[in-house]
Amino acid sequence: MLRQMNNEDLFKLYDSDLVLRLHNAKNLNDTRKILTRFKESLGDYPPSHDLVKSFLAQYTDRKPRTLYRYAQMLRVFMKWYGEPMEDFKVKVPKSLPPYTEDSEIDRLFHAIENKKTHKNTIVRDCLMIELALKSGLRRGELANLEAKDVHTDFLIVRGGKGGKDRVIPLSVPIALRLRQFIERKKPAQKVFGLKPPTITMKIKAFARRAGLENLHAHTLRHKFATDLLEHGADIRSVQHLLGHENLSTTQVYLSVTDKRLREAVDLLDDTKQKTTTPASVKTGDREKGKKYPTDLQPIVTIKDVIKPISSDSDVLESEYFSHFVMWNEGRDPAIEIEMALLDCRREWLDTQRETMLRADESLEFKPVLHRPEGRYYILCQYKRVSYQDEDDMWAQTWLPFKLKKASREGEVYVVPGELEFVFNVTEEDKTEVYFNKPK
């Protein structure tokens, strides 16, 4: 049917599909522009692979990412048309986000605090910059933030990229200053009262005064992501905070903050001492003052996973969890993994055993959760690779949680607690999950 239509009717029909699929106004307008140019270049000829390539050849002088975007727009159109371009690819060079030093941010704030005009906006501008650094908000999200979306220790981003909402926790200092700033504002009033282009121009102007020619509004978002990863945040938490749909978008920041690469280079320096005694580590060792590696890896965390709920379910999706995932967020494999569901007396109810969990991989633990309300524990214990000439030591991750009745008869949901890590557990002190443990 599509091949029998003239190009005018064909592109008009496809536009209806675009409107339903693209909810971002800018993406919709950009796609319409490229498709209009493509339609004009076709004349009376029907769309074909060769004509798509001929059209894109006009834009080879554009930036690689721009050419890639144009190609993707036409690839989607050709797939809808029934002639997918599987063998046609436009490669994008791998580029890293900019890395901003703390000293550069200090210079930016200094430039704002010492500006000679519009001194009455110093507080607003500093708060806006600090919020971007502590929340990762895009410039449009900063502009659209309303007073009613700022709460005691978190804010709600409404209508972010892709029309998605998300929650951003706030640290106590920035939350207090933000609450004071909006104290007299009406609920629907914009917090900063600036349009997105104005925010861009302001930050560029402040950066120029500070002698930072390459710092712009999105640089603050990059800084937020790299700071989180450098301080040990897991990649999936950073993905949620940034509002990325795909994890691959977030993973680009790992290349900037990858401690493994730095440690590999440090191996060349034999004079470096890599041991310290972490104050926060709980230990089963009876030897006081023993030195441990700075990086106590692997670290296996336990995450609860939301169960897909059918549309006719009365159970709140945000409250109902179906199983648990063990995720190795360290750099080394964990071995001899033992998982267990325990009751409030720490007696085992359900168990599972695995041989190995490699770095950045996960495995599922699905204990039977149709049990009475009350307090329970998920335990994951594993061995980490020995350092120096030590014996392999056990480590444990505990997740205390509560089971509560759900609104659907006979079902329960999980109320998770705080993770607890216990390192260097001796063989005698480790929790016995398997009483008839194989030799």
N, C-alpha and C positions, 0 to 999 in steps of 0.2 A: 504493500500500500504506500509506504514512504517513497519508494523509488518511482512511483507514478505521479508524485506531486511535483509541482514546480518549486523552485527555490524559495520564492516569496512565502508560499503556504507552508513549506517544510520548516523554515526557520521560525515562522510564527507559531507553529505547533510545538516546536522544541522550546520556545520561550515559556510556554505554559509549564513545561516540565521544570525549567530553571526556577521559576517563581516558587514552585512547591518545594524544591530541593535546597535552594540557597536562601538562607534566612538573613545573612549578613548583607546589608545594603551595598557596601563597597564592593564585595565580591561579585554580587549580582550585576552591578553597573560595569565593572571591569570585564566580566565575561560577555556581556551584551555588546560591548564595544568591539572586542576581538571577533566575535561571531558576525557582527555587521560588516566588518572589513573583509572577513573571509567570504561572506555571501557576495559582496561586491566584486571580489576577485574572481569568483566562479562564473559570473555572468549567467549564461543559460546552461552551462555544463553541470552535470550532477556531481556531488561530492565524491572524491576518490582519494586513495592514499597518496598518489603522485601529486595531486593538486594541493593536498595538505602540506606536503614537504616543500612544494614550490612556494606556497604562501609563507611558511615559516622561514624560508631562506632570506626573506626581506629583513628579518630581525636578527641576523647573526651578529650585528654590531652592538646589540643590547647586552646587558649583563647576563651571565649564565642563568641566574635564578629567574630573571624576567622571561627569558626564552623558554625555560622549563615550565613556567606558569602558563604561557601561551600554548605550549605543546599539550599540557595536561587538559586545558579547556577543550582543545580540539579532539584529543583522544576520547574524552567522555562523550563528546558529540558523535564521533564516528562509531563508538560502541552502541549508542542509542540508535544510530542510523542502520546498524546491522552489519557494519564492516569494521570490527575492532582492529586496531593497529598494534598487534601483539609484538611485531618484530621491530617497532620503531621506538627508540628511546633517546631522550636528551639527558645527558649526564650533567650533574651539578657538582662542581668541585667542593670537596669537603672543607668547610671553613669553621673556625672556632669563634665563639663569642669573645668579645674583648674582656680582658682582665683588668680590673680597676683596683689600684692600691688604696688602702685606707687613708694614706696621706693626701691622695687626690680628692677624696670626699671631704677631708678637713679643709682643703683649699676652697672647695665649692661652697661650703658653709661660711667660710671666712669672707668670701666675695659677697654673699647675700647679706651677712650681718653688717658689712661696712659699705653698703651702697649709699650713694649720696642723695638719691631722690627716692620718693615713695617709701619713706621709712616706716610709714604706718602699716605696710604689708610685709615687713620683715618676719614677724611671727608666723603669718600664714604661709609664706614661701618656705621658711625653714621646716615647718610642720609638714608641708606637702612633700618636700624632698625626703624627710625622715620617714614618713609613712610609706613612700615608694620603696625605700631601702629596707623597711621592716615587714613589708607585706607582699612585695612583688607585683603590685597593681600596674596594669597598663595605663597609658596616659588617658585613654578613653574611660577606663574604669575610675581613675582619679577624678575626672571631670564629672562623671555621672553619679558619684557617691553622694547619697542624700543623708541628712541628719538622722532619719529614722532607721537607717541601716547600720548605725554605729551603736554597739551595745557595750556592756561593762568590760568584757575582755575579749571581744571578737567583733568582726564586722561582716556584713553580708554583701557580696558582689552580685548585683542583679543584672542580668542581660549582658554577661561577659561575651567573649569571643564565641561565636556559634550559638549565641542566645542562651548560654548556660549560666546558672547561678552557682555560687560556691561560698563556703564559709572560710574566713581567714582568722585564726586566733591572733590576738595581739599581746605583746609583752606589757607588763604593768605600767612602765613609764610612758610609753607612747599612747596607751589606752587612756591614761589619766589626762594627758595634754590634749588629746583629741576630744574627750568628753568636755573639758573646760572650754575648748574652742567653740563647740557647737551649743553651748549651754543656752544661748538666747536665740538660736535658730529654730524656725518652724520645722516640723517633721519632714515635709516634702522639699525643703530648701536644700540646694546644693551646698556641700560642705565648703568647697573652695571657690565656687562661683566663677570658674574659668572654663572656657571651651578647650577641647583637645589641641587645636593648633596653637592657642595662646600658651598652653602649658609647654608645648614643644619650643616655642620661641623664647619663653622666659628661661628655661633651663639652658638653652644654647647661649643666651646672653650672659647668664651667670657663669657658665663654663668659660666663655671667652675672657671675661674679666679675671677669672682664676688662671688663665693661661692653659686651659684644657680644651684644645680644639676638637678632639675626637669624642668628647663626652656629650651625650644627648639623653633624651628622656628614657629611651629603652635601655640605656646603659645601667640605670638604677635597678631595673628588673634583672639584668644579667648579674649585677653585684649581689642581689638578694639570693639568687640561685646558687652562685659559687660559694657564698658565705655559708649557706646551709650545709652544702656538701662537705666543705672543709671542716665544719664543726661536727660531722658525723651523722647528719640526717640521712635516712634511707631514701633511695631514689624515688620510690612510689609516693612517699609523703611529699617530696618536692614536686612531683608531677601533679598531685592534687592541688597544692598551694598555688602553683603557676596556672592551673586550669588547662593543662595540655591534654588533648584527647589521646595522643599516642605517646607511649613511653619513649620511643625513639627520639622524639623531639627534645625530651628532657635529658636523655643520655649524652647529648653533645657536651653538657657541662662537666661530665665525668672526665673528659679528656683534659680539662683545665685543672681539675682538682685531684687527679688520680695519684694517691699516695704511693701506690706500688711503683710507678715510674720514678718518683723521687727516691724511694728506698733502693731501687735498682742502681741508680747513679751513686747513692751513698755507699754502696758496697765497695766502690773504688777507694774510699777513704777509710783505711784501716784504723785510723785514730779515733773514729767516732765511737762513743759508748752508747749502746742502744738499750740499756737496762735502767729501770727505775722501779720504784715501789709505789704503785698507784694507791692512793688513800682510800678510794671508793670500792676496792675489790674485796669481796667476802671470800674467805679461804678456809678450807678444811685442813690446811697444812699446820702441823704443830711446830714447825721451825719458824721462829720469829725473825723478822728482818730479812727474809729471803728475797732475793731480787727476781723480778719478773720482767718479761719483755714489755716494752711500752705498748705495743699493739697486741692485745690479748685476743688473737684471732685463732680459729673461727668463732664468730658469735652467731648463734642460731636464735632467731626471734620467732615468736608464735603470733600469728595473725588470725583473727576470726573472719570467716567469709560469709557474706550475705547470701542467703538462699534465694534463688529466683522465685518470686511469688506470682501466682496467677492473678489475673485481673479481678476475679471474683473473691479473692481471699480477704478476710477481715484482719489478718495479721499485719501489723505495720512493718514495712520492708526494712526500715531503719533499726528495728528492734530484733529481728529474727535472724539467727545465724544457723547455718546447717553443719558446718565443719570447721576444722582448723588447718592452717597451713604453716609448716615449718620452713623458714626461709633463712638460708645461709648468707648473711650480709657481710661476712668476712672475706679474706683473701685466700684462705686455705680450705681444703675439704674437711668436713667433719666425718668421723668414722664411728662405727658401732652405735648408731642412733637408736635409742630406746624411747618410745613415747607411751604415755599412760594417762588415763582418766582416773582421778582419785577422788574419794569423797572427803567430807570435812575432817575425818579421822586419819586422812592420808592413806587409806587402804585402797588398793587398786581395784578398778571396776572393768577397765577395758585397756588392752595393750596392743602395740604394734612395734615391729622391729625392722630396721633397714640397715644395709651394710655401709652405705656412703651417701653423703650429701655434699656435692661439689659447690664451690664458691658461686654465689649469685644464682643458685638453683633452689628449687622448693620441692616439697613433697606434702601430700595431704594426709591428714589423720581424721578419720570419720568415726568417732566413738558413738555409741548409742546414747542419745541425749533424752530419750523418753523416760525421764526419772523424776522423782519427787522434787519439789522446790527446795532450794537450799544452796549451801556453799560447796563448791567443787574446785578441783585444780586440774590443769593440764600441765604435765611434766614432760620435758624433753631433755634427756641427758645424752651426752656424746663425748667422745674423746677428741681432743685436738692434738695435732702433731707436736711431738716433743721438741723443745728448744734446747740447744747445747746437748748435754749428756743426760738430761733428766728422763725419768720414766714418763710414758704417756699418762696424762692426768685427765680426769673426767671434769666436765663442766656441765652445769644444769641451768635450764631456763624454766622458771615457774610462772604460770599465768593463773592467778586466782580469779574465779568468776562466780556469779550467782545464776542459778536457773530459776526462772519465773514462769508462771502460767501465761500462755498467750491467749488472745481473744478467741481463737479457734479451739474447740473442745479437744482435749487430749494432747495439745502441743505446748511446747515451752520455748522460751527464747533466752538468749545468753546476755547477761549484763557483765561485760568484761572488766577486769581490774588492771592493776599495774604489773608490768613485767618485773621479775626479779632474776638477776643473774648471779650464779654462784660458781666461782672459778676454783680450779685446783683441788677438786674433791678427791680424796684418796679412795682406793678400791674398797676399803673397809667402811668408809663413811657414806658412800653413794647409796641412793635410794634403790632398794631391791625391787625391780619391776618383774623380773622373771625368776621365779623361785627354782624352777628346774632349768637353769640356764645351761645351754649346750656347751660342752668343752671346746 
